[in-house]
Protein backbone atom coordinates (compact mmCIF):
# COMPACT_ATOMS: atom_id res chain seq x y z
CA UNK A 1 0.00 0.00 0.00
CA UNK A 2 1.37 3.40 -0.99
CA UNK A 3 2.29 5.77 1.81
CA UNK A 4 -0.36 8.50 2.16
CA UNK A 5 0.47 12.02 1.03
CA UNK A 6 -0.18 15.16 3.07
CA UNK A 7 0.01 18.78 1.96
CA UNK A 8 0.61 21.44 4.62
CA UNK A 9 0.42 25.08 3.57
CA UNK A 10 2.58 27.57 5.42
CA UNK A 11 4.73 24.69 6.56
CA UNK A 12 8.11 26.31 7.03
CA UNK A 13 7.58 27.92 10.44
CA UNK A 14 5.46 27.90 13.56
CA UNK A 15 2.32 25.78 13.64
CA UNK A 16 2.71 24.63 10.04
CA UNK A 17 6.24 23.41 10.62
CA UNK A 18 5.20 21.44 13.70
CA UNK A 19 2.37 19.86 11.72
CA UNK A 20 4.66 18.96 8.84
CA UNK A 21 7.24 17.39 11.16
CA UNK A 22 4.59 15.39 13.01
CA UNK A 23 3.06 14.07 9.79
CA UNK A 24 6.37 12.89 8.34
CA UNK A 25 6.11 9.96 10.77
CA UNK A 26 3.24 8.52 8.72
CA UNK A 27 2.94 10.51 5.48
CA UNK A 28 4.92 11.83 2.60
CA UNK A 29 4.64 15.55 3.20
CA UNK A 30 4.61 18.54 0.86
CA UNK A 31 5.10 21.74 2.86
CA UNK A 32 4.61 25.10 1.19
CA UNK A 33 6.39 28.33 1.97
CA UNK A 34 6.17 31.85 0.59
CA UNK A 35 8.90 34.19 1.85
CA UNK A 36 11.29 32.15 4.02
CA UNK A 37 13.08 29.64 1.81
CA UNK A 38 15.84 29.14 4.38
CA UNK A 39 13.33 27.89 6.95
CA UNK A 40 11.76 25.64 4.31
CA UNK A 41 15.13 24.18 3.35
CA UNK A 42 15.90 23.40 6.98
CA UNK A 43 12.55 21.59 7.26
CA UNK A 44 13.47 19.50 4.24
CA UNK A 45 16.88 18.63 5.73
CA UNK A 46 15.64 17.90 9.22
CA UNK A 47 12.34 16.14 8.58
CA UNK A 48 12.49 14.97 4.98
CA UNK A 49 9.44 16.92 3.85
CA UNK A 50 9.22 18.04 0.24
CA UNK A 51 8.96 21.82 -0.06
CA UNK A 52 7.27 23.99 -2.65
CA UNK A 53 7.09 27.75 -3.04
CA UNK A 54 3.49 28.96 -3.10
CA UNK A 55 1.80 32.29 -2.51
CA UNK A 56 -1.53 30.88 -1.40
CA UNK A 57 -3.31 34.04 -2.56
CA UNK A 58 -2.22 33.39 -6.16
CA UNK A 59 -4.43 31.20 -8.35
CA UNK A 60 -1.42 30.40 -10.55
CA UNK A 61 0.63 29.31 -7.55
CA UNK A 62 -2.19 27.13 -6.25
CA UNK A 63 -2.51 25.39 -9.60
CA UNK A 64 1.26 24.89 -9.79
CA UNK A 65 1.27 23.39 -6.30
CA UNK A 66 -1.38 20.82 -7.15
CA UNK A 67 0.23 20.05 -10.49
CA UNK A 68 3.49 19.38 -8.65
CA UNK A 69 1.76 17.13 -6.13
CA UNK A 70 0.04 15.15 -8.90
CA UNK A 71 3.28 14.76 -10.81
CA UNK A 72 5.48 13.80 -7.88
CA UNK A 73 3.09 11.88 -5.62
CA UNK A 74 0.07 10.89 -7.71
CA UNK A 75 -2.53 11.22 -4.96
CA UNK A 76 -3.49 13.47 -2.06
CA UNK A 77 -4.86 12.04 1.16
CA UNK A 78 -4.67 14.97 3.55
CA UNK A 79 -4.79 18.73 2.99
CA UNK A 80 -3.96 20.98 5.94
CA UNK A 81 -4.89 24.60 5.24
CA UNK A 82 -2.55 26.33 7.65
CA UNK A 83 -1.05 29.30 5.77
CA UNK A 84 -2.15 32.65 7.13
CA UNK A 85 -0.91 36.03 8.25
CA UNK A 86 -1.69 38.65 10.87
CA UNK A 87 -2.07 42.34 10.03
CA UNK A 88 1.19 44.20 9.60
CA UNK A 89 -0.13 46.72 12.11
CA UNK A 90 -2.65 46.26 14.89
CA UNK A 91 -5.00 49.17 14.24
CA UNK A 92 -8.30 50.04 15.86
CA UNK A 93 -11.22 49.03 13.65
CA UNK A 94 -11.94 52.73 13.11
CA UNK A 95 -8.45 53.16 11.64
CA UNK A 96 -7.97 49.91 9.69
CA UNK A 97 -7.16 50.11 5.99
CA UNK A 98 -8.70 48.50 2.93
CA UNK A 99 -5.22 47.39 1.83
CA UNK A 100 -4.76 45.33 4.99
CA UNK A 101 -8.28 43.95 4.73
CA UNK A 102 -7.76 42.85 1.13
CA UNK A 103 -4.38 41.27 1.90
CA UNK A 104 -5.67 39.20 4.81
CA UNK A 105 -8.81 38.09 3.00
CA UNK A 106 -6.74 36.99 0.00
CA UNK A 107 -4.28 34.93 2.06
CA UNK A 108 -6.37 33.77 5.02
CA UNK A 109 -9.66 33.10 3.24
CA UNK A 110 -9.63 33.14 -0.55
CA UNK A 111 -6.43 31.11 -0.84
CA UNK A 112 -7.42 28.17 1.37
CA UNK A 113 -11.01 28.20 0.13
CA UNK A 114 -10.04 27.81 -3.51
CA UNK A 115 -7.10 25.50 -2.83
CA UNK A 116 -9.59 23.24 -1.09
CA UNK A 117 -11.93 23.45 -4.06
CA UNK A 118 -9.21 22.18 -6.39
CA UNK A 119 -7.89 19.61 -3.93
CA UNK A 120 -11.38 18.26 -3.29
CA UNK A 121 -11.97 17.79 -7.01
CA UNK A 122 -8.78 15.76 -7.14
CA UNK A 123 -9.72 13.74 -4.06
CA UNK A 124 -13.08 12.93 -5.64
CA UNK A 125 -11.23 11.05 -8.37
CA UNK A 126 -10.20 8.52 -5.72
CA UNK A 127 -12.26 6.18 -3.55
CA UNK A 128 -9.61 5.95 -0.85
CA UNK A 129 -11.07 5.96 2.66
CA UNK A 130 -8.40 8.19 4.19
CA UNK A 131 -9.20 11.44 2.34
CA UNK A 132 -9.27 14.30 4.86
CA UNK A 133 -9.15 18.11 4.87
CA UNK A 134 -8.23 20.30 7.85
CA UNK A 135 -8.67 24.04 8.19
CA UNK A 136 -6.54 25.78 10.81
CA UNK A 137 -8.58 28.77 11.92
CA UNK A 138 -8.26 30.50 15.31
CA UNK A 139 -10.12 31.43 18.46
CA UNK A 140 -10.36 34.73 16.58
CA UNK A 141 -13.12 33.07 14.54
CA UNK A 142 -15.42 34.02 17.42
CA UNK A 143 -13.37 36.15 19.86
CA UNK A 144 -13.50 39.76 18.68
CA UNK A 145 -10.32 41.87 18.74
CA UNK A 146 -10.99 45.49 17.82
CA UNK A 147 -7.34 46.09 16.85
CA UNK A 148 -7.21 43.34 14.22
CA UNK A 149 -10.70 43.17 12.83
CA UNK A 150 -9.63 41.91 9.41
CA UNK A 151 -7.89 38.91 10.97
CA UNK A 152 -10.93 37.96 13.02
CA UNK A 153 -13.24 38.35 10.04
CA UNK A 154 -11.02 36.22 7.80
CA UNK A 155 -10.94 33.40 10.36
CA UNK A 156 -14.68 33.57 10.99
CA UNK A 157 -15.33 33.28 7.26
CA UNK A 158 -12.84 30.40 6.98
CA UNK A 159 -14.78 28.61 9.69
CA UNK A 160 -17.86 28.81 7.49
CA UNK A 161 -15.83 27.51 4.56
CA UNK A 162 -15.09 24.46 6.72
CA UNK A 163 -18.79 23.90 7.36
CA UNK A 164 -19.65 24.26 3.68
CA UNK A 165 -17.00 21.77 2.53
CA UNK A 166 -18.06 19.38 5.31
CA UNK A 167 -21.61 19.38 4.02
CA UNK A 168 -20.60 19.06 0.37
CA UNK A 169 -18.04 16.27 0.74
CA UNK A 170 -19.33 14.06 3.56
CA UNK A 171 -21.39 11.77 1.34
CA UNK A 172 -18.33 11.21 -0.85
CA UNK A 173 -16.28 9.95 2.08
CA UNK A 174 -14.06 13.03 2.47
CA UNK A 175 -13.86 14.16 6.08
CA UNK A 176 -13.40 17.85 6.90
CA UNK A 177 -12.29 19.33 10.21
CA UNK A 178 -11.58 22.71 11.78
CA UNK A 179 -8.90 23.27 14.38
CA UNK A 180 -9.04 26.50 16.37
CA UNK A 181 -5.71 27.22 18.03
CA UNK A 182 -5.65 29.54 20.98
CA UNK A 183 -2.72 31.74 21.93
CA UNK A 184 0.20 29.77 20.50
CA UNK A 185 3.88 30.57 20.94
CA UNK A 186 4.85 31.57 17.36
CA UNK A 187 6.37 34.51 15.52
CA UNK A 188 2.86 35.87 15.02
CA UNK A 189 2.53 36.85 18.68
CA UNK A 190 6.18 37.63 19.41
CA UNK A 191 5.64 41.37 19.85
CA UNK A 192 2.76 40.89 22.28
CA UNK A 193 3.77 37.62 23.91
CA UNK A 194 4.58 39.16 27.28
CA UNK A 195 1.16 40.82 27.45
CA UNK A 196 -0.50 37.50 26.62
CA UNK A 197 1.54 35.67 29.23
CA UNK A 198 0.46 38.16 31.88
CA UNK A 199 -3.20 37.79 30.91
CA UNK A 200 -2.91 33.99 30.85
CA UNK A 201 -1.35 33.99 34.32
CA UNK A 202 -4.32 36.08 35.46
CA UNK A 203 -6.79 33.48 34.17
CA UNK A 204 -7.43 34.20 30.49
CA UNK A 205 -6.64 30.54 29.70
CA UNK A 206 -7.81 27.93 32.26
CA UNK A 207 -4.71 25.78 31.76
CA UNK A 208 -2.54 28.80 32.57
CA UNK A 209 0.02 28.44 29.78
CA UNK A 210 0.68 29.47 26.22
CA UNK A 211 -0.03 26.83 23.62
CA UNK A 212 2.83 25.33 21.65
CA UNK A 213 2.86 24.50 17.92
CA UNK A 214 3.18 20.84 18.89
CA UNK A 215 -0.20 21.00 20.62
CA UNK A 216 -1.86 21.82 17.31
CA UNK A 217 0.27 19.29 15.44
CA UNK A 218 -0.94 16.48 17.70
CA UNK A 219 -4.56 17.38 16.97
CA UNK A 220 -3.83 17.17 13.24
CA UNK A 221 -2.10 13.84 13.81
CA UNK A 222 -5.21 12.45 15.50
CA UNK A 223 -7.24 13.41 12.44
CA UNK A 224 -4.63 12.05 10.05
CA UNK A 225 -4.54 8.74 11.93
CA UNK A 226 -8.30 8.32 11.46
CA UNK A 227 -9.18 8.61 15.13
CA UNK A 228 -12.00 11.08 14.39
CA UNK A 229 -13.36 9.68 11.16
CA UNK A 230 -16.98 9.65 12.35
CA UNK A 231 -16.71 13.28 13.47
CA UNK A 232 -16.59 15.15 10.17
CA UNK A 233 -17.30 18.84 10.61
CA UNK A 234 -15.96 18.79 14.15
CA UNK A 235 -14.31 21.89 15.60
CA UNK A 236 -11.30 21.07 17.76
CA UNK A 237 -10.43 23.83 20.20
CA UNK A 238 -6.70 23.61 20.92
CA UNK A 239 -6.73 26.53 23.32
CA UNK A 240 -6.12 25.39 26.89
CA UNK A 241 -9.81 25.82 27.70
CA UNK A 242 -10.15 29.41 26.46
CA UNK A 243 -13.48 28.58 24.80
CA UNK A 244 -15.12 27.52 28.08
CA UNK A 245 -17.39 30.19 29.49
CA UNK A 246 -17.72 30.59 33.22
CA UNK A 247 -19.39 32.86 35.75
DAVENLIN-V944530 format. One record per residue. N is the residue number from 1. RES is the residue in one small letter. OMEGA is omega in radians with two decimals (999 if undefined). Layout:
# DAVENLIN-V944530
((N,RES,OMEGA) (N,RES,OMEGA))
This chain:
# DAVENLIN-V944530
((1,x,-3.12) (2,x,3.09) (3,x,-3.14) (4,x,-3.12) (5,x,3.08) (6,x,3.05) (7,x,-3.13) (8,x,3.11) (9,x,-3.08) (10,x,-2.98) (11,x,-3.03) (12,x,-3.06) (13,x,2.95) (14,x,-3.09) (15,x,-3.11) (16,x,3.12) (17,x,3.13) (18,x,3.10) (19,x,-3.13) (20,x,3.14) (21,x,-3.13) (22,x,-3.07) (23,x,3.14) (24,x,3.08) (25,x,-3.02) (26,x,-3.04) (27,x,2.80) (28,x,-2.98) (29,x,2.94) (30,x,3.13) (31,x,3.13) (32,x,3.03) (33,x,3.11) (34,x,-3.01) (35,x,-2.99) (36,x,-3.13) (37,x,-3.13) (38,x,3.12) (39,x,3.12) (40,x,3.13) (41,x,3.13) (42,x,3.05) (43,x,3.13) (44,x,-3.14) (45,x,-2.98) (46,x,-3.04) (47,x,3.13) (48,x,3.10) (49,x,2.98) (50,x,-3.13) (51,x,-3.11) (52,x,3.12) (53,x,-3.14) (54,x,2.91) (55,x,-3.00) (56,x,3.12) (57,x,-3.07) (58,x,3.10) (59,x,3.12) (60,x,3.12) (61,x,3.13) (62,x,3.10) (63,x,3.14) (64,x,3.12) (65,x,-3.12) (66,x,3.06) (67,x,3.10) (68,x,-3.12) (69,x,3.10) (70,x,-3.07) (71,x,-3.02) (72,x,-3.02) (73,x,3.03) (74,x,3.14) (75,x,3.14) (76,x,-3.09) (77,x,-3.08) (78,x,3.01) (79,x,3.07) (80,x,3.11) (81,x,-3.07) (82,x,-3.03) (83,x,3.11) (84,x,3.13) (85,x,2.99) (86,x,3.07) (87,x,3.09) (88,x,3.07) (89,x,3.03) (90,x,-3.10) (91,x,3.04) (92,x,-3.10) (93,x,3.11) (94,x,-3.13) (95,x,-3.07) (96,x,-3.04) (97,x,3.08) (98,x,-3.14) (99,x,3.13) (100,x,3.11) (101,x,-3.12) (102,x,-3.13) (103,x,-3.10) (104,x,3.12) (105,x,3.14) (106,x,-3.06) (107,x,-3.01) (108,x,-3.06) (109,x,-3.06) (110,x,-3.11) (111,x,-3.13) (112,x,3.14) (113,x,-3.08) (114,x,2.98) (115,x,3.11) (116,x,3.10) (117,x,-3.12) (118,x,-3.14) (119,x,3.14) (120,x,3.08) (121,x,3.11) (122,x,3.14) (123,x,-3.12) (124,x,3.07) (125,x,-3.09) (126,x,3.06) (127,x,-3.11) (128,x,-3.07) (129,x,-2.98) (130,x,-3.11) (131,x,-3.06) (132,x,3.11) (133,x,3.13) (134,x,3.00) (135,x,3.02) (136,x,3.13) (137,x,-3.09) (138,x,2.94) (139,x,3.09) (140,x,3.02) (141,x,3.13) (142,x,-3.13) (143,x,-3.03) (144,x,3.03) (145,x,-3.02) (146,x,3.14) (147,x,3.00) (148,x,-3.05) (149,x,-3.08) (150,x,3.09) (151,x,3.14) (152,x,-3.12) (153,x,3.13) (154,x,-3.13) (155,x,3.08) (156,x,3.11) (157,x,3.12) (158,x,3.06) (159,x,3.09) (160,x,3.06) (161,x,3.08) (162,x,-3.12) (163,x,-3.12) (164,x,3.12) (165,x,3.05) (166,x,-3.10) (167,x,-3.07) (168,x,-2.95) (169,x,-3.03) (170,x,-3.09) (171,x,3.12) (172,x,3.07) (173,x,3.11) (174,x,-3.12) (175,x,-3.08) (176,x,-3.08) (177,x,3.02) (178,x,3.01) (179,x,3.13) (180,x,3.06) (181,x,3.02) (182,x,3.12) (183,x,-3.03) (184,x,-3.11) (185,x,3.11) (186,x,3.09) (187,x,-3.06) (188,x,-3.11) (189,x,-3.00) (190,x,-3.07) (191,x,-3.10) (192,x,-3.07) (193,x,-3.12) (194,x,3.12) (195,x,3.11) (196,x,-3.12) (197,x,3.12) (198,x,3.13) (199,x,3.11) (200,x,3.11) (201,x,3.14) (202,x,3.04) (203,x,3.13) (204,x,-3.14) (205,x,-3.09) (206,x,-3.13) (207,x,2.98) (208,x,3.02) (209,x,2.95) (210,x,2.98) (211,x,3.08) (212,x,3.08) (213,x,-3.14) (214,x,3.10) (215,x,3.12) (216,x,-3.13) (217,x,-3.14) (218,x,3.07) (219,x,3.08) (220,x,3.14) (221,x,3.11) (222,x,3.08) (223,x,-3.10) (224,x,-3.13) (225,x,3.09) (226,x,-3.08) (227,x,-3.10) (228,x,-2.98) (229,x,3.03) (230,x,-3.11) (231,x,-3.12) (232,x,-3.09) (233,x,-3.09) (234,x,3.02) (235,x,3.10) (236,x,3.10) (237,x,3.10) (238,x,-2.89) (239,x,3.12) (240,x,3.13) (241,x,-3.12) (242,x,-3.03) (243,x,-3.11) (244,x,3.10) (245,x,3.12) (246,x,3.11) (247,x,999))
